[in-house]
Amino acid sequence: MAKGGMMYETNGTRRALGIFLAVAMVTPCSWAAVTSADVERVSTVAPFPRGLAMVGGELLVLSRGRVRDAGGVSADVDDRAGTIWTVDPDVAEPLGGPVGHAVQANGAVLAEPTEPPFRLWDRFSDPPERDRWTDRPHYTLRYHEPTQSLYLCSFSGLDLMRSSENPDGFSKNLSDAIIRYDLRTRQWSEVERHRVAAGDSYDPSAVGGTVYRVRIAD
């Protein structure tokens, strides 16, 4: 299933762009009609991509952090969680064949997370879930033209290896955040963050379907 789908046009052809099987892809039709023959591999540079945005003809890709089914967070793996990459969306190859050099090289770092405003995972945490403050994993990259900034969501928790004790493979933290990267200043800043002091757990009956709107200054 594709995630983070979006439409764009290149050389007069309307295409759908999304994330599928941990690679960015371009397809010429809607997700519902996609077959393996339609899918083209665009880049393998960004590990564990989760957010997409098109800015000035470039595809920007956000790395979420290593997912639980791949082993979750580990001090042995630099999964580049929170890193934003630039990718050329017009570089592509058939999905079924071997990965070519152009696709392997299609990407460069635009921005790496800094602390602050991020709360980077403590790589000395043993077990990993002892870190109750980290704001990873990250997802939902959006570009806002008036502020020339990128915005991402931090879900605040840790992907872990699934086990009988933790079949979901996830440990939830309480510092969910919205973080901004200003393309003019090349600086990160925090827009909004859940206050841990507000409670030590989320009560679905209290939170329900509340929708929040954040006012963003230029």
C-alpha positions as CSV (number, residue, x, y, z in Angstrom):
1,M,0.0,0.0,0.0
2,A,1.3,3.4,-0.9
3,K,1.7,6.0,1.9
4,G,2.1,9.8,1.6
5,G,0.6,9.8,-1.9
6,M,0.7,13.0,-4.0
7,M,0.1,14.0,-7.6
8,Y,2.5,16.0,-9.8
9,E,3.2,16.7,-13.4
10,T,6.4,16.3,-15.4
11,N,7.0,16.7,-19.1
12,G,3.3,16.9,-19.6
13,T,2.6,13.6,-17.8
14,R,0.5,13.5,-14.6
15,R,2.0,11.1,-12.1
16,A,1.3,9.8,-8.7
17,L,4.2,9.8,-6.2
18,G,4.4,7.9,-3.0
19,I,6.2,5.5,-0.7
20,F,5.9,1.8,-1.3
21,L,8.0,-1.0,0.2
22,A,10.4,1.6,1.7
23,V,11.2,3.2,-1.7
24,A,9.9,6.4,-3.3
25,M,8.1,5.6,-6.5
26,V,6.4,7.2,-9.5
27,T,3.3,5.7,-11.1
28,P,1.2,7.0,-14.0
29,C,-2.1,6.3,-12.5
30,S,-4.2,6.2,-9.3
31,W,-3.2,4.0,-6.4
32,A,-6.2,1.8,-6.9
33,A,-5.2,0.8,-10.4
34,V,-1.4,0.3,-9.7
35,T,0.2,-3.0,-10.8
36,S,3.8,-4.0,-10.4
37,A,4.3,-3.1,-14.1
38,D,3.3,0.5,-13.3
39,V,5.8,1.0,-10.5
40,E,9.2,2.6,-11.1
41,R,11.9,2.9,-8.5
42,V,13.1,6.5,-7.9
43,S,15.6,6.4,-5.1
44,T,17.0,4.1,-2.4
45,V,19.0,6.9,-0.6
46,A,16.6,7.9,2.2
47,P,16.3,5.1,4.7
48,F,12.7,4.3,6.0
49,P,11.0,7.2,4.1
50,R,7.7,8.4,5.5
51,G,7.0,12.0,4.4
52,L,7.0,13.6,0.9
53,A,6.9,17.1,-0.4
54,M,7.5,18.7,-3.8
55,V,9.4,22.0,-3.7
56,G,10.8,23.8,-6.7
57,G,10.7,20.7,-8.8
58,E,12.6,18.6,-6.2
59,L,11.2,15.8,-4.2
60,L,11.9,16.1,-0.5
61,V,11.8,12.9,1.5
62,L,11.7,12.5,5.3
63,S,13.2,9.5,7.1
64,R,11.0,8.3,9.9
65,G,13.4,6.0,11.6
66,R,13.8,2.2,11.5
67,V,10.5,0.5,11.7
68,R,9.7,-2.3,14.2
69,D,9.5,-5.0,11.5
70,A,13.0,-4.2,10.5
71,G,14.2,-4.5,14.2
72,G,13.3,-1.0,15.5
73,V,15.6,1.5,17.1
74,S,19.2,0.4,17.8
75,A,22.5,2.0,18.7
76,D,24.1,-0.2,16.1
77,V,22.1,1.3,13.2
78,D,22.1,5.0,12.2
79,D,18.6,5.1,10.6
80,R,18.8,8.9,10.0
81,A,15.5,9.5,11.7
82,G,14.4,13.1,11.2
83,T,16.7,13.7,8.2
84,I,15.2,15.4,5.1
85,W,16.6,14.5,1.7
86,T,16.4,16.0,-1.8
87,V,15.6,13.6,-4.6
88,D,15.2,14.1,-8.4
89,P,11.7,12.7,-9.1
90,D,12.5,12.2,-12.8
91,V,15.2,9.6,-12.2
92,A,13.5,6.2,-12.4
93,E,13.9,2.6,-13.3
94,P,11.7,-0.5,-13.4
95,L,11.0,-1.9,-10.0
96,G,11.5,-5.5,-10.9
97,G,15.2,-5.3,-11.9
98,P,18.4,-4.7,-10.0
99,V,19.0,-1.3,-8.4
100,G,21.0,0.9,-10.8
101,H,23.6,3.4,-10.0
102,A,21.5,6.4,-10.9
103,V,18.8,5.4,-8.4
104,Q,21.3,4.5,-5.7
105,A,22.9,8.0,-6.1
106,N,19.6,9.9,-6.4
107,G,19.5,11.9,-3.2
108,A,21.4,14.2,-0.9
109,V,20.9,15.5,2.6
110,L,19.0,18.8,2.9
111,A,18.7,19.0,6.7
112,E,19.6,16.8,9.6
113,P,17.8,17.0,13.0
114,T,19.5,19.0,15.7
115,E,18.8,19.1,19.5
116,P,17.1,21.4,20.2
117,P,14.3,21.5,18.9
118,F,14.4,17.7,18.4
119,R,14.7,15.4,21.4
120,L,17.1,12.9,19.8
121,W,17.0,9.3,21.0
122,D,19.6,8.6,23.7
123,R,21.8,5.9,22.1
124,F,23.0,4.8,25.5
125,S,19.5,3.8,26.7
126,D,19.4,0.1,27.7
127,P,16.8,-1.1,27.0
128,P,16.0,1.4,24.2
129,E,12.6,2.3,25.7
130,R,14.2,3.7,28.8
131,D,14.3,7.0,26.9
132,R,10.9,8.5,27.7
133,W,11.6,11.8,26.0
134,T,12.5,11.2,22.4
135,D,10.2,12.6,19.8
136,R,10.9,10.0,17.0
137,P,9.6,8.5,14.8
138,H,8.8,11.3,12.3
139,Y,6.3,11.5,9.4
140,T,3.9,13.8,7.4
141,L,6.3,16.3,5.7
142,R,4.5,19.4,4.4
143,Y,5.7,22.5,2.6
144,H,4.1,25.9,3.4
145,E,4.9,28.5,0.8
146,P,4.1,31.7,2.8
147,T,6.7,30.8,5.4
148,Q,9.0,28.9,2.9
149,S,9.2,26.2,5.5
150,L,8.8,22.5,5.9
151,Y,6.7,21.0,8.7
152,L,6.8,17.5,10.1
153,C,5.1,15.6,12.9
154,S,7.0,13.6,15.5
155,F,5.0,10.8,16.9
156,S,7.1,10.4,20.1
157,G,7.8,6.8,20.8
158,L,10.1,3.9,20.0
159,D,9.8,1.2,17.4
160,L,11.1,-2.0,19.0
161,M,11.6,-5.6,18.0
162,R,8.3,-7.4,18.4
163,S,8.2,-9.9,21.2
164,S,5.7,-11.9,23.3
165,E,5.9,-9.2,25.9
166,N,5.4,-6.4,23.4
167,P,3.6,-7.9,20.3
168,D,2.9,-4.4,19.0
169,G,6.6,-3.6,18.9
170,F,6.1,0.0,20.1
171,S,6.7,2.0,23.3
172,K,4.7,5.3,23.3
173,N,6.2,8.5,24.7
174,L,4.3,11.7,25.5
175,S,6.2,14.5,23.7
176,D,4.5,14.5,20.3
177,A,5.5,17.6,18.4
178,I,5.2,19.6,15.2
179,I,8.7,20.8,14.1
180,R,9.5,23.4,11.4
181,Y,12.5,23.7,9.1
182,D,12.9,27.2,7.6
183,L,14.4,27.0,4.1
184,R,15.4,30.7,4.3
185,T,17.5,30.4,7.4
186,R,18.2,26.7,7.3
187,Q,17.2,26.4,10.9
188,W,14.9,24.1,12.9
189,S,12.3,25.4,15.4
190,E,9.5,23.9,17.5
191,V,6.0,24.9,16.6
192,E,4.0,22.8,19.2
193,R,4.6,20.0,21.6
194,H,2.5,17.9,24.0
195,R,3.2,18.8,27.6
196,V,4.2,15.8,29.6
197,A,2.9,17.5,32.7
198,A,-0.6,17.3,31.3
199,G,-0.7,13.6,32.0
200,D,1.2,10.4,32.0
201,S,-1.0,8.7,29.4
202,Y,-3.4,9.4,26.6
203,D,-7.0,8.9,27.5
204,P,-8.9,8.3,24.2
205,S,-12.2,9.1,25.9
206,A,-10.8,12.5,26.8
207,V,-8.9,13.3,23.7
208,G,-11.4,11.8,21.3
209,G,-11.5,13.2,17.8
210,T,-10.2,16.7,18.7
211,V,-8.7,18.6,15.8
212,Y,-6.2,21.4,16.6
213,R,-5.1,24.3,14.4
214,V,-1.7,25.9,14.9
215,R,-1.2,29.6,13.9
216,I,2.2,30.0,12.3
217,A,4.0,33.3,12.2
218,D,5.9,34.4,9.1
